[in-house]
Amino acid sequence: MDRETERGIEWECERVIRQFYHHTDHYEFEEAVKLFAEDVVWKVAGLHLVGRNQLLDALHGGIGNDTIRHVITNTIVDVIDEDNADLLNYTNIYYSREGRRDKMDGPLHFEGPHRFADGAATMRRVDGEWQIAAREGGQLIFRRPNEPVALDDWAKEAGAKTSES
C-alpha cells in the first residue's frame, strides 16, 4: 500500500473517533452508534457491552441528563491493511451533573478534567465506510476517585446489560 492511501485511512479513522465523541457530547446518541459495527465490543469505564443496542442504552442511561465533553489527543493510527486499522488515543473527560448544557443558559462550572483515559479502537471498513469494531479504554487519572459519572451509576444499576448477552 502506498503512503497516500495509508494517510487517507489514518484520516478516516481519526474522523470517525472525532465524530463519535462530537455526537456523544451533543446527545446525538443514535448518530453516535451508527459509527460502530453492528457487533461492536465496548470495554470502557468498567462496562463490557456487545452490539449497538447495548451501547445506545448506555449512552442514554449514562449521559442523557448531564453534560460531558471529550477532548481527544495523541491519536495514532496503525494501518493493518485496506480494511483494518488500530487506533490509540488519550481522552480528557470534562463532566458535570448540573444538567444538560443544551437546556440551560450560561456556562457550567468545571474544575478541570474529571478523568484522563487511554483509549484503543479496532477499526474496520464495512461497505466502504470505516467503523469502530471494538473500543477499550482505561481510566488513568481521576480528579476525585469517589466522584462517579452517571455512566458509572448506570453500569451498577444495569448489571445484566454489562455482560456478553
C-alpha positions as CSV (number, residue, x, y, z in Angstrom):
1,M,0.0,0.0,0.0
2,D,1.3,3.4,-0.9
3,R,1.7,6.2,1.8
4,E,-1.0,8.3,0.3
5,T,-3.6,5.5,0.7
6,E,-2.3,4.9,4.2
7,R,-2.7,8.6,5.1
8,G,-6.2,8.5,3.8
9,I,-7.1,5.6,6.1
10,E,-5.5,7.3,9.1
11,W,-7.5,10.4,8.4
12,E,-10.8,8.5,8.1
13,C,-10.2,6.5,11.3
14,E,-9.4,9.7,13.2
15,R,-12.5,11.4,11.7
16,V,-14.8,8.5,12.9
17,I,-13.5,8.8,16.5
18,R,-13.9,12.6,16.5
19,Q,-17.4,12.2,15.1
20,F,-18.3,9.7,17.8
21,Y,-17.3,12.0,20.6
22,H,-18.9,15.0,19.0
23,H,-22.2,13.2,18.6
24,T,-22.0,11.8,22.2
25,D,-21.2,15.3,23.6
26,H,-24.2,16.7,21.9
27,Y,-26.7,14.0,22.9
28,E,-26.9,12.6,19.3
29,F,-26.6,9.1,20.6
30,E,-28.4,7.4,17.6
31,E,-25.9,9.1,15.2
32,A,-23.0,8.1,17.5
33,V,-23.8,4.4,17.5
34,K,-24.1,4.3,13.7
35,L,-20.3,4.8,13.6
36,F,-19.9,1.4,15.2
37,A,-20.0,-2.1,13.7
38,E,-23.2,-3.9,14.4
39,D,-21.3,-6.4,16.6
40,V,-19.1,-3.8,18.4
41,V,-17.4,-4.9,21.6
42,W,-17.1,-2.0,24.1
43,K,-14.9,-2.3,27.2
44,V,-14.7,1.2,28.6
45,A,-15.5,2.6,32.1
46,G,-16.0,-0.8,33.6
47,L,-18.6,-1.8,31.0
48,H,-18.5,-4.8,28.7
49,L,-21.1,-4.1,26.1
50,V,-21.8,-6.0,22.9
51,G,-23.7,-4.5,20.0
52,R,-25.1,-1.2,19.1
53,N,-28.2,-1.6,21.2
54,Q,-26.4,-2.1,24.4
55,L,-24.1,0.9,23.6
56,L,-27.1,3.1,22.8
57,D,-28.8,2.1,26.1
58,A,-25.6,3.0,28.0
59,L,-25.3,6.4,26.3
60,H,-28.9,7.3,27.0
61,G,-28.8,6.0,30.6
62,G,-25.3,7.2,31.5
63,I,-25.1,10.6,29.9
64,G,-28.5,11.7,28.8
65,N,-29.2,14.1,31.8
66,D,-25.7,15.5,32.3
67,T,-23.1,17.4,30.4
68,I,-19.9,15.7,29.2
69,R,-17.2,16.8,26.8
70,H,-14.4,14.7,25.5
71,V,-11.1,16.2,24.3
72,I,-9.2,13.6,22.2
73,T,-5.4,13.9,21.8
74,N,-2.3,12.0,20.8
75,T,-4.2,9.8,18.3
76,I,-2.1,7.2,16.5
77,V,-3.5,5.0,13.7
78,D,-1.7,1.8,12.7
79,V,-3.0,0.8,9.3
80,I,-3.1,-3.0,9.0
81,D,-4.5,-3.2,5.5
82,E,-7.1,-1.5,3.3
83,D,-9.9,-2.6,5.6
84,N,-8.4,-2.8,9.1
85,A,-6.6,-0.4,11.4
86,D,-5.8,0.0,15.1
87,L,-6.2,3.4,16.8
88,L,-4.8,4.7,20.1
89,N,-5.6,8.0,21.8
90,Y,-5.9,9.9,25.1
91,T,-9.1,11.3,26.3
92,N,-9.6,14.2,28.7
93,I,-13.2,14.0,30.1
94,Y,-15.0,17.1,31.4
95,Y,-18.2,16.2,33.2
96,S,-20.9,17.9,35.2
97,R,-24.1,16.7,36.9
98,E,-25.5,20.2,36.8
99,G,-27.8,19.2,33.9
100,R,-27.7,19.2,30.2
101,R,-25.8,22.1,28.7
102,D,-28.2,22.4,25.8
103,K,-31.1,23.1,28.2
104,M,-29.5,26.0,30.2
105,D,-28.2,29.5,29.8
106,G,-24.6,30.3,30.6
107,P,-21.6,28.2,31.2
108,L,-21.3,25.3,33.6
109,H,-18.7,25.2,36.4
110,F,-15.8,22.8,35.6
111,E,-12.8,22.2,37.9
112,G,-10.6,20.8,35.1
113,P,-10.8,17.4,33.6
114,H,-12.9,14.9,35.5
115,R,-10.8,12.0,34.2
116,F,-7.9,11.2,31.9
117,A,-8.1,7.9,30.0
118,D,-6.2,5.8,27.5
119,G,-8.3,4.5,24.6
120,A,-7.8,1.9,21.9
121,A,-10.1,1.0,19.0
122,T,-10.1,-1.6,16.3
123,M,-11.3,0.0,13.1
124,R,-12.9,-1.9,10.2
125,R,-14.1,-0.8,6.8
126,V,-17.6,-2.1,6.1
127,D,-19.3,-1.4,2.8
128,G,-16.7,1.3,2.1
129,E,-17.3,3.1,5.5
130,W,-14.9,3.0,8.4
131,Q,-16.5,1.8,11.7
132,I,-15.4,1.2,15.2
133,A,-15.4,-2.6,15.7
134,A,-14.1,-2.6,19.2
135,R,-13.3,0.1,21.8
136,E,-11.3,-0.4,25.0
137,G,-10.2,2.2,27.5
138,G,-8.9,2.6,31.0
139,Q,-9.0,5.5,33.4
140,L,-5.5,6.7,34.3
141,I,-6.3,9.7,36.4
142,F,-9.4,10.8,38.3
143,R,-10.0,14.2,39.7
144,R,-11.8,12.6,42.6
145,P,-12.0,8.8,42.5
146,N,-15.2,8.7,44.6
147,E,-17.0,11.1,42.3
148,P,-18.6,8.9,39.7
149,V,-20.1,10.0,36.4
150,A,-23.6,8.9,35.6
151,L,-22.3,6.2,33.3
152,D,-20.7,4.5,36.4
153,D,-24.1,4.7,38.2
154,W,-25.9,3.3,35.1
155,A,-23.4,0.4,34.9
156,K,-24.1,-0.6,38.5
157,E,-27.9,-0.4,38.0
158,A,-27.8,-2.2,34.6
159,G,-25.8,-5.2,35.9
160,A,-27.0,-7.7,33.3
161,K,-26.6,-5.2,30.5
162,T,-22.9,-5.0,31.1
163,S,-22.2,-8.7,30.2
164,E,-21.9,-10.5,26.9
165,S,-25.5,-11.3,26.4
